[in-house]
Amino acid sequence: MNTIQAIVIAIIEGLTEFLPISSTAHMGFTAHLLGLNNNDEYLKMYQVSIQFGAILAVVVAYWSKFFQFKNIKFYSKLIIAVIPALVLGKLFDDKIEMVLGNQIAISVVLVLGGIVLLFVDNWFKQPKITDEEQISYKKSLTIGFFQCLAMMPGTSRSAASIIGGMALGLSRKVAAEFSFFLAVPTMLAVTLYSVFIKTWGEGTVQQAKGYTMITANSNNFTNFIIGNIVAFIVALLAIKFFIALLNKFGFKMWGWYRIIIGIVLLFFFI
């Protein structure tokens, strides 16, 4: 993977990470169009690890929220909500990795998720929670379990957690923002795990830790740094863009987008 390819994939990550359209599906398709091998271990690790740049965008966008150190409840809710992902993510790590290179399965999930999004706005018309402070610990944990649905590549972490929040009575805006907040500990944990703990390509000739692949040569290291910077900048713009569109149009437009893209990808990969 050269630097131009790394930048293009990072742009896609930044654009799609916080939209309900699956960054995994879009990065996989983009990599394929760029002539890259989706089963390459470094590429898989890169796509996961540049999420670090995206989570920094959330911290910057909601700076005052994340640095109200007296607001213990806010941090406690995020810790509780991220527990299901930490536990289930570790248990199903190998199975998740197996699906990462399966573009047909991901495309099918894109379509199915899009169908769900067509009806979400009609299902949850009367929200009872219009402020993050009204979210209870129990609801935080439940949203955390909803987020785990995104362990199936193509589902979209943001879609799963936002829909989960709306099902519990959160308004669209509050559900979206809590999904962004929850992304920080979730994606930080995923990034740290993928770079420092996980052995990629276990049992193959490509077997290696993430940090070993990153530092294997100057090209990999440069791509990793640039990729995170690009993902950060693009995600910062995408967050504000998504909130504005979500408030104005709801989820239906994203549902149709997923269905159309999913069908196109199915024809492309079959």
N, C-alpha and C positions, 0 to 999 in steps of 0.2 A: 504494500500500500504506500503510495507516494503522498507527499504533503497536500497536493491539490485534492486527491481523493479523501484524505483525512478531513480536510476543511469542509468539503461538500457533505460528508456524513455528519459532521458536527453541526452544520447549519440545519440539517434535517432533524437532528436530536433536539436542538434548541427550539425549533418551530413546533415540534410535535409532542414534546415531553409532557406539557401541561394541558394539551388539548385532548379531548376524548376520542382520539383516532388511532392510538397505538404507535408510539415511537419505534418499537421493535419492528413492526411490520414495515414501516416506512424506511428505516435504516437498512433492513434486509433487502428490500426491493432496490433501493438506491445502490447498495453495494453490488448487487447483481448487475445492474445497468452499467456500473463502472468497471465491470469485468473482474470483480473480486470474488473469491471463493468464500461463500457464507459459512463453510465448515472449517475455515482457518481459525486456529485457536487464538492467535493474536487479534484478529478482527473481532471475534466474539468478545474477548476481554475489553478491547477498545470501546466497543459499542456500549458496554455496561459501565466502564469506568469514566467516560466523559459525562455521565450523569452528575458527577461531582460539580462540574461547571454550572450545570442547570440548577442545582440546589443552592449554589451561592447566589444565583439570581433571585431566588425566593427570599433569602435572608436580606439582600439589599433592598428589594422591592417593599418588604415589610420590616424594615430595620427597627422601627420603634416598637413593634410587637415582639420581636425576638430578643430585644435587649431591655425589656422591663423585668429586671431581675426580681422585683418584689412580687411579680405575678406568678407565684408558685403553681397555681392551679393550671395555668396555660401549659407549662412544661410537664406537669404531671399527666395531663390529658394526652399529650403527644407520646410520652413514655408508655402509657397504658395502651394506646392505640397501635404502637409499633410492635408490641410483643407478638401478636399472631404472625406477622410477616417474618419476624426473626426465627420463630420456632418452625413454622411450616416451610419457610424458605430453605432452611437447612435440611429438613427431612426430604424435600422433593427436589433438591438442587440438581441431581443427576438427570431426573426426568425432564426438568425444565430445559436443561442444556440440550437434551436430545431433540427437542422441538424447535430450538432456535434456528436450525438450518432447514426446517421443513416449511417451505413457503406456501405450499398448498394448504396445509393445516391452518397456518396463520391467516391465509386469505379467507378461508371458511369462517373462522372466528370473527374476522373483520365484518363480514356480511351479517352474521347472526347478531353481533353487537350493534350494528347499525339499525337493524330491525327493532331492537329494544329501544334505542334512542328515539325512534319515531314516536313512541308512545309515552315517554317519560314525563313530558310536560303535562299531559292529560291525567296521568296517574297521581301526580302530587301537586294539586292546585292550591291547597290551603296550608301553607307552612306555618308552624307554630313557633319556630325558633328563628329569630331574625338577628341574633347577635352571638358571637362565639362564646361569650361568657355564660350563655344559657345552656350550652352543651354539657351534659352530665358525664361522669366517668364511665357509666354503663354504656351510654351512647358512643362515647369515644372508642371503647373496646369493640363495640359492634361494628363501627365504621372500619376499624382495623381488620376485622374478619372479612368485611366486604372487599377491602383492598386486596386481600389474598386471592380473590378471583382472578386478578391480573397476573397471577403466576403462570397462567396459560398465555403464552405470547400471542399478541394480536387482540387481547381483551382491552387493554388500556388501563393503567393504574388510576389515572385521574377519573376516567369514566366510572370505574367500579366504586371508588370511594365517594365520588360526588352523588351517584345514584343511591348508594347506601345511605349517605347523609340525608338526601331528600326523602327517602323512605322512612326515615326516623323523624321527619318533621322539620328539617332544616330548609331554609329558603335557598334558592339556586345560588345566590351570591355567597351566603355563609357556607354552604356545602362546598362550593368551589374553593373558597379561601382556606377552609379547614383541610381540604385535600392538598392544597399547596403547602400548608404548614406541616402536615403529616409526611409530605414527600421528603422533607429535610432529614429527619432521623432515619427514615426508611432507606432513602437512596444513599445516604452517607454510610449506613451499615452495609448496603450492597456493594458500594464502591470499595470500602475497606476490605471486605471479605474477598472480592474478586481480585484485588491487587496483592494483598498480603497473606491470605489464608488459603484460598482455593487453589488446587492443583489442576490446571487446565490440560485437557488431553490426556487424562490419567490412563496409563496403560498403553500409550502410543509413543511414537518417536518424537512427537511434539510436546510431550509432557513437560510442564514448567509452571512455576508460580508467575503471577501477573507481573510483579515487580522485576522478575528476571527477564521476561519478554520485553518490558518497557526499556530496561537498561541494556538490552542485548546489543544494541547499536545506536548510533546517533540519530538515525532516521526514525526509529521507533520512539525514542525519547522526545524528539522534536514534535512528532505527530501527537503524542500524548499531551504535551503542554499546550500546543496550539489548539488542539481539539477542545480542551477544556475551556480555554479562553473564548473561542468562537461560540461554543455552546452557551457559555455564560451571557455573552452579549446578546445573542439572538433570543435566548429564553427570557431575558429581562424585558424585551420588547413584546414577546408573545404573551406573557402573563397579562399585561395591561390590555392587549388586543382581545384576548379570550374573555376576560371579565366584561368588557364593553359589549361584545357580540352576544355573550350569554344572557346578559340583562335585557338586551333588545330583541333577540330572536329565539332564545331558548335552545333546545337540543336537536330539533328536527333537521336543521340544515346539516349538522354533523352526522346525523343518522344517514341521510341520503348520500353524503360524501363517502362514508364508510362502505355503504352498499355498492356504490359505483366503482370505487377503487378496488374493493374486494373482488368484484366480478371481473374487472379488467385483469387483476393479478391472476385469478384462476385461469382465464384464457391464456395468459402469458406463460404460466408455469406448467399447465397440463400438457 
